[in-house]
Amino acid sequence: MAELPFVTDMPLATRETWLKLVDGVLKGGDFEKKLVSSSADGLRIAPLYEKASGRSPVAGRAPGAAWTVVQRVDHPDAKEANALALEDLENGATGLSLVFADAPTAFGFGLEPTEAAVAAALDGVFLDAGVEIALDAGTRTRDVARILTDQLKARGVNPADTRIRFGFDPLGGLATGGRLRDGWESVAPNFAKAVRERVDLGFTAPIVAADGRIVHAAGGSEAQELAFALSSAVAYLRALEASGLALDAARNVIEFRMAADADQFLTIAKFRALRTLWARVEAACGLEPKPAFIAAETAWRMMTRRDPWVNLLRQTVAVFAAGVAGANAVTVLPFTQAIGLPDAFARRIARNTQLVLLEESNLAKVTDPAAGSGGLETLTDELAAAAWALFQAIEKEGGLAAALGSGMLQAKVAETRAARDKAVARRKDAVTGTSEFPDVKEAPVAVLKPRAAETAAAGNLLSPLRVSAPFEALRDAADAASPKPVVFLASLGTVAAFTARAMFAKNFFEAGGIAALANDGFAKDAGTDIPAMIAAFKASGAPVACLCSSDELYAAEAAEAAAALVAAGAKRVWLAGRPGDLEAALKAAGVHAFVFAGCDVLATLREAHAILGIEAEARR
């Protein structure tokens, strides 16, 4: 038997040989346009990177240690909230996030910030038994912190034996509430005093939260979220130092709260970049850097009300990214959170998403697996550089309070948000199950209580959004319409000729709740039996139609078919695909507009709603 050659005998793969193969596939196409993308911060994301040499793992949580599995406690009825929380703790959760109604992350629900509500919600929870408690109380944080501190004293619990993260974040309140009553210079000493009181009582978990989730939920970029969180933390560090707390002790009371979304690589890079940036701040303060405490929550803006089951996939990717990037604690929004108050089933799935990744996939066992990856190291470095530049701009403005007061930061986030909205509207950033591959016959999903209608905040606030909301508004309006809106797919030629564009048109119109009436086509000889197509159109009762076929058949038959559809009463005729040189002739024949990849889907669907008589009030 001949001896098999070793791998070392094989020629090494090089970037040059890879590029030659790529060029053969692109056939002269532009490499940058076809294979290179960019992030919301304009960072270039290439398809392939060289291995990064000389890089060490970014220090995060203790090696091999699991992150804290945190469950939201946001039921407005404190007793019901308590029952759900106890079930979570009995089945694998190791932490609870008490979400109060005034918090930016309440999303329509939350506990009341009262002594009775806090006591009832934590009834039966042994706070000195290792359960981590995170408070999310917004502008009522100081009140809730006082209530909880008093209740610990009444229970006889030693603060040093607890793991309570109070979440003091007055600048986050400024970003979402619009103002600080007396300005940051007057608020900072009171903030520091409240923090110092808890330090003196012996609380050891982080007391202050630099909350980047606010910017992420408002549509900001990764660098903007990082810069906001970093600027918050630096402002808090200064305030605590001014109160007499040593810098080493001050940095220990600060945690970061960040969003984790379905962009796996950018989320990993963001968490790694945050640790790098904070280490730079620590070094500038003359401190030996040590890992910051980072709490992750799956992103609100990626949550959908339509086909919410896809949220499970988004969340799994987000948890994976946060977990391997070294997050200390992770909270998963239940997959029905955007629809209403999640029930026990949705909460169980949220909890088990983490437990499966921890217990079965063992994600926590490897420290920073991204270390040495050319792509992730490059993204981390470039993201850190972009965030640091914005952080410096905020500092030049006079700090975060000044940047928020002038509207500088909000303007930058609004610009990013507008670009994101445009990308979503054109499905460049597709939302699976909502703007892409919608299910117009989806069954409703159970929640304990539906959410109230979403309204945009006024002024220069960083108000939360969900990128799918504009498409969902169209779906809601279509569902409420009578009769139900439909579009007839006028398929030309054989199945092979029209299937691809018929599927595209179906997804396109059903993203707006307009059911697409498909058919097997009307092939006749080498073309289309147009009289038969018109008969089918009339029988369907559809008021509008969309032509679907190949470019070749469009050139031969689309004009005749469009004219026949208009004559048969079609209020509007679209054509699936780019018209090219045929545009003038097709429009003259009756084609009103064209739907294709990259067009403004939202604008077209809104126009279709208007033609179909769906009320604008319903669309809102």
C-alpha positions as CSV (number, residue, x, y, z in Angstrom):
1,M,0.0,0.0,0.0
2,A,1.4,3.4,-1.0
3,E,2.3,5.7,1.8
4,L,-0.2,8.6,2.2
5,P,1.4,12.1,2.0
6,F,1.3,14.2,5.1
7,V,-0.6,17.5,5.2
8,T,2.8,19.2,5.3
9,D,3.5,17.9,1.8
10,M,0.5,19.8,0.4
11,P,1.0,23.3,-0.9
12,L,0.0,26.0,1.6
13,A,-3.0,28.0,0.9
14,T,-2.2,31.7,0.4
15,R,-4.3,34.8,0.2
16,E,-3.1,35.2,-3.4
17,T,-4.4,31.8,-4.5
18,W,-7.7,32.5,-2.7
19,L,-8.0,35.8,-4.4
20,K,-7.5,34.1,-7.8
21,L,-10.3,31.7,-7.0
22,V,-12.6,34.5,-5.9
23,D,-11.9,36.4,-9.1
24,G,-12.9,33.4,-11.1
25,V,-16.3,33.3,-9.3
26,L,-16.8,37.1,-9.5
27,K,-16.0,37.1,-13.2
28,G,-14.7,40.6,-13.1
29,G,-17.1,41.8,-10.5
30,D,-16.0,44.4,-8.0
31,F,-14.5,42.7,-4.9
32,E,-15.3,45.6,-2.6
33,K,-18.9,45.9,-3.7
34,K,-19.6,42.2,-3.8
35,L,-17.8,40.8,-0.7
36,V,-17.0,43.7,1.6
37,S,-19.7,45.2,3.9
38,S,-19.6,47.9,6.5
39,S,-21.0,48.4,10.0
40,A,-23.2,51.3,11.2
41,D,-19.9,53.0,12.2
42,G,-18.5,52.7,8.7
43,L,-16.1,50.0,9.7
44,R,-15.0,47.9,6.8
45,I,-15.9,44.2,7.2
46,A,-13.9,42.0,4.8
47,P,-14.8,38.4,4.0
48,L,-11.4,37.0,5.1
49,Y,-8.6,38.0,7.4
50,E,-5.1,36.8,8.2
51,K,-4.6,35.2,11.6
52,A,-3.8,37.8,14.2
53,S,-0.4,37.1,15.8
54,G,0.8,38.1,19.2
55,R,-2.6,38.7,20.7
56,S,-3.6,37.5,24.2
57,P,-7.1,36.8,25.4
58,V,-9.1,39.7,26.7
59,A,-9.6,39.2,30.4
60,G,-13.3,38.8,31.3
61,R,-15.1,36.8,34.0
62,A,-13.1,34.3,35.9
63,P,-11.8,31.5,33.6
64,G,-14.2,28.6,33.4
65,A,-16.9,30.4,35.5
66,A,-20.4,30.5,34.3
67,W,-22.1,33.8,33.8
68,T,-25.1,34.6,36.0
69,V,-28.4,33.5,34.4
70,V,-30.7,36.5,35.1
71,Q,-34.4,36.6,34.6
72,R,-36.6,39.7,34.4
73,V,-39.1,40.4,37.1
74,D,-41.5,42.8,35.5
75,H,-45.1,41.7,36.2
76,P,-47.0,44.7,37.5
77,D,-48.7,42.5,40.1
78,A,-45.9,41.9,42.7
79,K,-47.4,38.7,43.9
80,E,-47.6,37.3,40.4
81,A,-44.1,38.5,39.7
82,N,-42.9,36.7,42.8
83,A,-44.4,33.4,41.7
84,L,-42.8,33.7,38.3
85,A,-39.4,34.6,39.9
86,L,-39.5,31.7,42.3
87,E,-40.2,29.3,39.5
88,D,-37.2,30.8,37.6
89,L,-34.9,30.3,40.6
90,E,-36.1,26.8,41.2
91,N,-35.4,25.9,37.5
92,G,-31.9,27.2,36.9
93,A,-31.9,31.0,37.1
94,T,-29.2,32.4,39.4
95,G,-30.2,36.0,39.3
96,L,-33.2,38.3,39.0
97,S,-33.6,41.7,37.4
98,L,-36.2,43.7,39.2
99,V,-37.7,46.0,36.4
100,F,-39.8,48.9,37.6
101,A,-42.4,50.8,35.6
102,D,-40.3,54.0,35.3
103,A,-37.3,52.2,33.8
104,P,-36.4,52.8,30.1
105,T,-36.2,49.0,29.8
106,A,-39.7,48.4,31.3
107,F,-41.3,48.2,27.8
108,G,-44.8,48.9,29.1
109,F,-44.7,46.8,32.3
110,G,-42.8,46.7,35.5
111,L,-43.2,46.7,39.3
112,E,-44.4,49.7,41.3
113,P,-41.5,51.4,43.2
114,T,-43.2,50.9,46.6
115,E,-42.2,49.1,49.8
116,A,-45.1,46.7,49.4
117,A,-44.2,45.8,45.8
118,V,-40.6,45.2,46.6
119,A,-41.4,43.1,49.6
120,A,-43.9,41.0,47.8
121,A,-41.7,40.5,44.7
122,L,-38.8,39.2,46.8
123,D,-40.9,37.1,49.3
124,G,-39.2,33.8,49.7
125,V,-36.1,34.9,47.9
126,F,-33.1,34.3,50.1
127,L,-31.0,37.4,49.3
128,D,-27.9,36.1,51.2
129,A,-27.9,32.7,49.5
130,G,-26.0,33.8,46.4
131,V,-28.9,35.0,44.2
132,E,-27.9,38.1,42.2
133,I,-30.3,40.9,42.2
134,A,-30.1,43.7,39.6
135,L,-32.3,46.8,40.0
136,D,-33.7,48.5,36.8
137,A,-35.6,51.4,38.2
138,G,-34.8,54.4,36.0
139,T,-35.3,57.7,37.8
140,R,-36.7,55.9,40.8
141,T,-33.5,54.0,41.5
142,R,-32.7,56.0,44.7
143,D,-36.2,55.3,46.1
144,V,-36.0,51.6,45.3
145,A,-32.5,51.3,46.7
146,R,-33.6,52.9,50.0
147,I,-36.6,50.5,50.2
148,L,-34.5,47.4,49.5
149,T,-31.7,48.5,51.9
150,D,-34.3,49.0,54.7
151,Q,-35.9,45.6,54.0
152,L,-32.5,43.9,54.2
153,K,-32.1,45.5,57.6
154,A,-35.6,44.4,58.7
155,R,-34.8,40.8,57.6
156,G,-31.5,40.9,59.4
157,V,-29.5,40.3,56.3
158,N,-25.9,41.4,56.2
159,P,-25.3,43.5,53.0
160,A,-21.9,41.9,52.5
161,D,-23.6,38.6,52.1
162,T,-25.8,39.8,49.2
163,R,-25.1,40.3,45.5
164,I,-27.3,43.4,44.8
165,R,-26.5,45.5,41.8
166,F,-28.4,48.7,42.5
167,G,-28.0,50.3,39.1
168,F,-27.6,54.0,40.0
169,D,-27.5,55.8,36.7
170,P,-28.6,59.4,36.8
171,L,-27.0,60.2,33.4
172,G,-29.1,57.4,31.9
173,G,-32.1,59.2,33.4
174,L,-30.9,62.4,31.7
175,A,-30.7,60.6,28.3
176,T,-34.2,59.1,28.6
177,G,-36.0,61.6,30.9
178,G,-34.8,64.8,29.3
179,R,-33.3,66.7,32.1
180,L,-31.6,66.7,35.6
181,R,-33.5,69.0,37.9
182,D,-30.5,70.9,39.1
183,G,-27.8,70.0,36.5
184,W,-25.2,67.4,36.8
185,E,-22.9,69.5,38.9
186,S,-25.5,69.6,41.6
187,V,-26.7,66.1,41.2
188,A,-23.3,64.4,41.2
189,P,-22.6,65.0,45.0
190,N,-26.0,63.5,45.9
191,F,-25.4,60.6,43.6
192,A,-22.0,60.0,45.1
193,K,-23.4,60.2,48.6
194,A,-26.1,57.6,47.9
195,V,-23.4,55.3,46.5
196,R,-21.0,55.9,49.4
197,E,-23.8,55.0,51.8
198,R,-24.1,51.5,50.3
199,V,-20.3,51.1,50.2
200,D,-20.1,51.9,53.9
201,L,-22.9,49.4,54.6
202,G,-20.8,46.7,53.1
203,F,-22.4,46.0,49.7
204,T,-19.8,44.4,47.5
205,A,-21.5,44.0,44.1
206,P,-21.4,46.9,41.6
207,I,-23.7,49.8,42.7
208,V,-23.5,52.1,39.7
209,A,-24.5,51.2,36.1
210,A,-23.1,52.8,33.0
211,D,-25.9,51.7,30.7
212,G,-25.2,51.5,27.0
213,R,-28.5,49.7,26.3
214,I,-30.1,53.1,26.1
215,V,-28.2,54.1,23.0
216,H,-28.6,50.7,21.4
217,A,-32.3,50.6,21.9
218,A,-32.5,54.1,20.4
219,G,-30.9,52.8,17.2
220,G,-27.3,53.9,17.9
221,S,-24.2,52.2,16.6
222,E,-21.9,49.9,18.5
223,A,-19.3,52.7,18.8
224,Q,-22.0,55.1,20.0
225,E,-23.2,52.6,22.6
226,L,-19.6,52.1,23.8
227,A,-18.8,55.8,23.9
228,F,-22.0,56.5,25.9
229,A,-21.3,53.8,28.4
230,L,-17.6,54.8,28.8
231,S,-18.5,58.5,29.2
232,S,-21.1,57.6,31.9
233,A,-18.5,55.5,33.7
234,V,-15.9,58.3,33.6
235,A,-18.4,60.9,34.9
236,Y,-19.3,58.5,37.8
237,L,-15.7,57.8,38.5
238,R,-15.0,61.6,38.8
239,A,-18.0,62.2,41.0
240,L,-17.1,59.3,43.4
241,E,-13.5,60.5,43.5
242,A,-14.6,64.0,44.3
243,S,-16.6,62.6,47.2
244,G,-13.5,61.2,48.8
245,L,-13.8,57.6,47.5
246,A,-10.4,56.2,46.4
247,L,-10.2,55.5,42.6
248,D,-9.6,51.8,43.2
249,A,-12.7,51.5,45.3
250,A,-14.7,53.8,42.9
251,R,-14.0,51.6,39.8
252,N,-15.1,48.6,41.8
253,V,-18.6,49.9,42.2
254,I,-19.2,50.6,38.5
255,E,-20.7,48.0,36.1
256,F,-21.6,48.2,32.5
257,R,-24.9,47.2,31.0
258,M,-24.8,46.4,27.3
259,A,-27.1,45.1,24.6
260,A,-26.3,41.9,22.8
261,D,-27.9,41.5,19.4
262,A,-28.0,39.0,16.5
263,D,-24.9,40.4,14.8
264,Q,-22.6,37.8,16.4
265,F,-19.3,39.2,15.4
266,L,-20.0,42.8,16.1
267,T,-21.4,41.9,19.5
268,I,-18.4,39.9,20.4
269,A,-16.1,42.7,19.2
270,K,-18.2,45.3,21.2
271,F,-17.8,43.5,24.5
272,R,-14.1,42.9,24.0
273,A,-13.6,46.5,22.9
274,L,-15.4,47.7,26.1
275,R,-12.9,45.9,28.3
276,T,-10.0,47.3,26.3
277,L,-11.4,50.8,26.5
278,W,-12.0,50.6,30.3
279,A,-8.6,49.2,30.8
280,R,-7.3,52.3,29.0
281,V,-9.2,54.6,31.4
282,E,-8.0,52.7,34.4
283,A,-4.4,53.0,33.2
284,A,-4.9,56.7,32.7
285,C,-6.0,56.9,36.3
286,G,-2.8,55.2,37.4
287,L,-4.6,52.0,38.2
288,E,-3.6,48.4,37.3
289,P,-6.4,47.4,35.0
290,K,-8.7,44.6,36.0
291,P,-11.7,43.1,34.3
292,A,-14.9,45.3,34.4
293,F,-18.2,43.8,35.3
294,I,-20.4,43.6,32.2
295,A,-24.1,42.6,32.2
296,A,-25.6,41.8,28.9
297,E,-29.3,41.9,27.9
298,T,-30.6,40.7,24.5
299,A,-31.4,43.7,22.4
300,W,-34.9,45.2,22.5
301,R,-34.6,46.7,19.0
302,M,-34.3,43.3,17.3
303,M,-37.4,42.0,18.9
304,T,-40.5,41.4,16.6
305,R,-44.2,41.0,17.2
306,R,-44.7,39.2,14.0
307,D,-43.4,35.6,13.8
308,P,-42.0,36.0,17.3
309,W,-40.5,32.5,17.2
310,V,-37.7,33.9,15.1
311,N,-36.8,35.9,18.2
312,L,-35.6,32.6,19.7
313,L,-32.9,32.4,17.0
314,R,-31.9,36.0,17.4
315,Q,-31.6,35.6,21.1
316,T,-29.6,32.4,20.9
317,V,-27.0,34.1,18.7
318,A,-27.0,37.1,21.1
319,V,-26.4,35.0,24.2
320,F,-23.7,33.0,22.4
321,A,-21.9,36.2,21.5
322,A,-22.2,37.8,24.9
323,G,-21.2,34.6,26.6
324,V,-18.1,33.9,24.6
325,A,-17.1,37.6,24.9
326,G,-16.9,37.2,28.7
327,A,-20.2,38.8,30.0
328,N,-20.6,38.4,33.7
329,A,-24.4,38.3,33.7
330,V,-26.9,37.7,30.8
331,T,-30.6,38.5,30.7
332,V,-32.7,37.2,27.8
333,L,-35.9,39.1,26.9
334,P,-38.6,36.5,26.5
335,F,-39.5,36.0,22.9
336,T,-43.0,37.5,23.3
337,Q,-41.8,40.6,25.1
338,A,-42.7,42.9,22.2
339,I,-46.2,41.5,22.1
340,G,-47.0,41.7,25.8
341,L,-46.3,40.6,29.3
342,P,-44.5,37.2,28.8
343,D,-46.1,34.1,30.4
344,A,-44.4,31.2,32.2
345,F,-43.7,29.4,28.9
346,A,-41.9,32.3,27.3
347,R,-39.9,32.9,30.5
348,R,-38.9,29.2,30.6
349,I,-37.6,29.4,27.0
350,A,-35.6,32.6,27.9
351,R,-34.1,30.8,30.9
352,N,-33.4,27.6,29.1
353,T,-31.7,29.3,26.1
354,Q,-28.9,30.2,28.5
355,L,-28.9,26.9,30.4
356,V,-28.6,24.9,27.2
357,L,-25.6,27.0,26.1
358,L,-24.0,26.8,29.5
359,E,-24.7,23.2,30.5
360,E,-24.8,21.4,27.2
361,S,-22.6,23.6,24.9
362,N,-20.2,24.5,27.8
363,L,-19.7,28.0,26.4
364,A,-18.3,29.3,29.6
365,K,-15.4,26.8,29.7
366,V,-13.3,28.7,27.1
367,T,-11.9,32.1,27.8
368,D,-12.1,34.6,25.0
369,P,-12.1,32.1,22.0
370,A,-12.0,35.2,19.7
371,A,-8.4,35.9,20.7
372,G,-6.1,35.6,17.7
373,S,-9.0,35.6,15.2
374,G,-8.0,38.1,12.5
375,G,-11.5,39.3,11.8
376,L,-12.6,39.7,15.4
377,E,-9.3,41.2,16.6
378,T,-9.6,43.7,13.7
379,L,-13.2,44.5,14.5
380,T,-12.3,44.9,18.2
381,D,-9.5,47.3,17.5
382,E,-11.4,49.4,15.0
383,L,-14.5,49.5,17.1
384,A,-12.5,50.6,20.1
385,A,-10.8,53.3,18.1
386,A,-14.1,54.6,16.8
387,A,-15.7,54.6,20.3
388,W,-12.6,56.3,21.8
389,A,-12.8,59.1,19.2
390,L,-16.5,59.7,20.1
391,F,-15.6,59.5,23.8
392,Q,-13.0,62.2,23.3
393,A,-15.6,64.4,21.4
394,I,-18.0,64.0,24.3
395,E,-15.2,65.0,26.7
396,K,-14.4,68.0,24.6
397,E,-18.1,69.0,24.8
398,G,-17.7,69.1,28.6
399,G,-18.7,65.5,29.4
400,L,-21.7,63.4,28.9
401,A,-24.2,65.7,30.7
402,A,-23.1,68.6,28.5
403,A,-23.2,66.4,25.3
404,L,-26.8,65.4,26.2
405,G,-27.8,68.9,27.1
406,S,-26.6,70.3,23.8
407,G,-28.1,67.4,21.9
408,M,-24.8,66.5,20.3
409,L,-25.0,62.8,21.1
410,Q,-28.6,62.5,20.3
411,A,-28.0,64.0,16.9
412,K,-25.3,61.4,16.1
413,V,-27.6,58.6,17.2
414,A,-30.5,60.1,15.2
415,E,-28.3,60.1,12.1
416,T,-27.4,56.4,12.6
417,R,-31.0,55.6,13.3
418,A,-32.1,57.3,10.1
419,A,-29.5,55.3,8.1
420,R,-30.7,52.1,9.8
421,D,-34.3,52.9,9.1
422,K,-33.5,53.4,5.4
423,A,-31.6,50.0,5.3
424,V,-34.6,48.3,6.9
425,A,-37.1,49.9,4.6
426,R,-35.1,48.7,1.6
427,R,-34.5,45.3,3.2
428,K,-30.8,45.7,3.1
429,D,-31.1,44.9,6.8
430,A,-33.8,42.2,6.5
431,V,-35.9,41.2,9.5
432,T,-36.7,37.5,9.0
433,G,-40.4,36.7,9.6
434,T,-41.4,40.4,9.3
435,S,-39.9,42.2,6.3
436,E,-38.6,38.9,4.8
437,F,-40.4,35.6,4.7
438,P,-43.5,36.8,6.5
439,D,-46.4,34.5,7.4
440,V,-49.7,36.2,6.8
441,K,-51.5,33.3,8.4
442,E,-49.5,33.0,11.6
443,A,-51.3,31.9,14.7
444,P,-51.4,34.3,17.7
445,V,-49.0,33.7,20.6
446,A,-50.2,33.8,24.2
447,V,-49.1,36.6,26.6
448,L,-50.4,37.5,30.0
449,K,-51.3,41.0,29.0
450,P,-50.9,42.8,25.6
451,R,-48.6,45.8,25.3
452,A,-50.1,49.2,24.8
453,A,-49.5,50.9,21.4
454,E,-46.0,52.2,20.9
455,T,-45.5,56.0,20.7
456,A,-42.3,57.9,19.9
457,A,-40.9,60.1,22.6
458,A,-40.8,63.8,22.0
459,G,-37.8,66.1,22.1
460,N,-34.2,65.0,22.0
461,L,-34.7,61.9,24.1
462,L,-33.0,58.6,23.3
463,S,-36.3,56.7,22.9
464,P,-36.3,53.0,22.3
465,L,-37.3,51.5,19.0
466,R,-37.8,48.2,17.3
467,V,-36.6,48.1,13.7
468,S,-39.5,45.9,12.7
469,A,-42.2,48.3,13.9
470,P,-42.9,50.1,10.5
471,F,-43.6,46.8,8.8
472,E,-45.7,45.6,11.8
473,A,-47.8,48.7,11.6
474,L,-48.6,47.8,8.0
475,R,-49.5,44.3,9.0
476,D,-51.8,45.5,11.7
477,A,-53.6,47.9,9.3
478,A,-54.0,45.1,6.7
479,D,-55.3,42.7,9.4
480,A,-57.9,45.3,10.4
481,A,-59.0,46.0,6.9
482,S,-62.2,44.6,5.3
483,P,-62.1,43.0,2.9
484,K,-58.6,41.6,3.4
485,P,-56.1,43.1,1.0
486,V,-54.9,40.9,-1.8
487,V,-52.7,41.1,-4.9
488,F,-52.9,38.8,-7.9
489,L,-49.6,37.4,-9.2
490,A,-49.9,37.6,-12.9
491,S,-47.4,34.8,-13.8
492,L,-46.2,34.8,-17.4
493,G,-44.9,31.6,-19.1
494,T,-43.8,28.4,-17.5
495,V,-43.2,27.7,-13.8
496,A,-39.5,27.8,-14.5
497,A,-39.8,31.3,-15.9
498,F,-41.9,32.9,-13.2
499,T,-41.2,31.0,-9.9
500,A,-38.3,33.1,-8.6
501,R,-39.9,36.4,-9.1
502,A,-43.3,35.2,-8.0
503,M,-41.8,34.1,-4.7
504,F,-40.0,37.5,-4.4
505,A,-43.3,39.3,-5.0
506,K,-45.2,37.1,-2.5
507,N,-42.6,37.9,0.2
508,F,-42.6,41.6,-0.8
509,F,-46.4,42.2,-0.6
510,E,-47.1,39.9,2.4
511,A,-44.5,41.9,4.4
512,G,-47.2,44.6,4.3
513,G,-50.0,42.2,5.1
514,I,-51.2,42.0,1.4
515,A,-51.8,38.3,0.7
516,A,-50.4,37.3,-2.7
517,L,-52.7,35.1,-4.8
518,A,-50.3,32.7,-6.5
519,N,-51.1,30.3,-9.3
520,D,-49.5,27.7,-11.6
521,G,-49.2,30.1,-14.5
522,F,-50.9,30.3,-17.8
523,A,-48.3,28.8,-20.2
524,K,-49.3,28.4,-23.8
525,D,-46.8,27.1,-26.3
526,A,-43.7,29.2,-25.7
527,G,-45.6,32.1,-24.0
528,T,-48.7,32.9,-22.0
529,D,-52.4,32.5,-22.4
530,I,-53.2,36.1,-21.6
531,P,-57.0,35.7,-21.9
532,A,-56.8,32.8,-19.4
533,M,-54.7,35.0,-17.0
534,I,-57.2,37.8,-17.2
535,A,-60.1,35.4,-16.5
536,A,-58.2,34.2,-13.4
537,F,-57.5,37.8,-12.3
538,K,-61.2,38.7,-12.6
539,A,-62.2,35.6,-10.7
540,S,-59.8,36.3,-7.9
541,G,-61.5,39.5,-6.9
542,A,-58.1,41.2,-6.4
543,P,-58.0,44.9,-7.2
544,V,-54.3,45.0,-8.0
545,A,-51.8,42.7,-9.8
546,C,-48.1,42.1,-10.1
547,L,-46.5,40.7,-13.2
548,C,-43.9,37.9,-12.5
549,S,-41.6,36.3,-15.1
550,S,-38.2,36.3,-16.7
551,D,-36.6,39.2,-18.5
552,E,-37.1,37.4,-21.8
553,L,-40.8,37.0,-21.3
554,Y,-41.1,40.6,-20.0
555,A,-39.7,41.8,-23.3
556,A,-42.1,39.7,-25.3
557,E,-45.3,39.8,-23.3
558,A,-45.3,42.2,-20.3
559,A,-46.6,45.2,-22.1
560,E,-49.6,43.3,-23.6
561,A,-50.3,41.6,-20.2
562,A,-50.2,45.0,-18.3
563,A,-52.5,46.6,-20.8
564,A,-54.9,43.7,-20.5
565,L,-54.8,43.9,-16.7
566,V,-55.6,47.6,-16.7
567,A,-58.4,47.0,-19.1
568,A,-59.8,44.3,-16.8
569,G,-60.0,46.8,-13.9
570,A,-56.6,46.5,-12.1
571,K,-56.2,49.7,-10.0
572,R,-52.4,49.2,-10.0
573,V,-50.0,46.9,-11.9
574,W,-46.5,46.3,-10.6
575,L,-43.8,44.3,-12.2
576,A,-41.3,42.2,-10.2
577,G,-37.8,43.0,-11.4
578,R,-35.9,45.9,-12.8
579,P,-37.3,47.2,-16.1
580,G,-34.0,48.2,-17.7
581,D,-34.5,49.5,-21.2
582,L,-38.2,48.5,-21.2
583,E,-39.2,51.0,-18.5
584,A,-40.8,53.6,-20.8
585,A,-42.7,51.0,-22.9
586,L,-43.9,49.2,-19.8
587,K,-45.1,52.3,-18.1
588,A,-46.9,53.4,-21.3
589,A,-48.7,50.0,-21.4
590,G,-49.9,50.3,-17.8
591,V,-47.2,49.2,-15.4
592,H,-47.2,51.7,-12.6
593,A,-44.1,50.7,-10.7
594,F,-41.4,48.1,-10.3
595,V,-40.5,46.0,-7.2
596,F,-37.0,44.6,-7.0
597,A,-34.3,43.9,-4.5
598,G,-33.0,47.2,-3.1
599,C,-36.1,49.3,-3.8
600,D,-37.9,51.1,-1.0
601,V,-40.2,48.3,0.2
602,L,-41.9,50.4,2.9
603,A,-42.7,53.2,0.6
604,T,-44.2,50.8,-2.0
605,L,-46.2,49.0,0.5
606,R,-47.6,52.2,2.0
607,E,-48.6,53.3,-1.5
608,A,-50.3,49.9,-2.0
609,H,-52.2,50.4,1.2
610,A,-53.4,53.8,0.0
611,I,-54.6,52.3,-3.3
612,L,-56.3,49.5,-1.5
613,G,-58.2,51.9,0.7
614,I,-56.5,50.9,4.0
615,E,-57.0,53.8,6.4
616,A,-54.0,55.9,7.3
617,E,-55.2,55.9,10.9
618,A,-55.0,52.2,11.0
619,R,-51.5,52.3,9.5
620,R,-50.3,54.5,12.4
